[in-house]
Amino acid sequence: MSEEKRPESLGIAGILRMLPHRYPFLLVDRILEIDPGRRVVGLKNVSYNEEFFQGHFPGNPVMPGVLIIEAMAQVGGCMVLCGVPDPATKSVFLTGVDKARFRRPVVPGDQLIFTVDYVGARQQIHKVRGEARVDGQLCVEAEIMSAILDRPAGGGS
């Protein structure tokens, strides 16, 4: 995106233009702050109506850690894509996760706030470091690696 068109935040319509993910796998509701190539803050409202709570776990719903990591990767993907020309033609593919730590469960009614910082790139692999917090308490932290590839024709909106 050109310098003057870079958003400072993204609502759901902007996220849908940026990411190819859709229900039930779009796991970010809003980008609160975005500084392409540096830092992004996003949020996910965790609702009891999420499909994964049907089986994880009946009577004791807990958001799966792997989905928290995926949500963090989607938030980071918005930041990385914001810094490339014509982001609607690109997709970010997860290539690795390092140093993932799960500190507390995430349950229905929680609001996850993701803070993701850009670490750098090496041979087309972008690395970010993220944290997920609920009410200021650290829930999950991880380093995430991803590659930016051309989106197939007809792949998303």
Buried (B, 14 or more C-beta within 10 A) or exposed (E): BEEEEEBEEBEEEBBBEBBBBEEEEBBBBBBBBBBBBEBBBBBBEBEEEBEEBEEBEEEEBEBBBEBBBBBBBBBBBBBBBBBBEEBEBBBBEBEEBEEBEBEEBBBBEBEBBBBBBBBEBEEEEBBBBBBBBBEEEEBBBBBBBBBBEEBEEEEBE
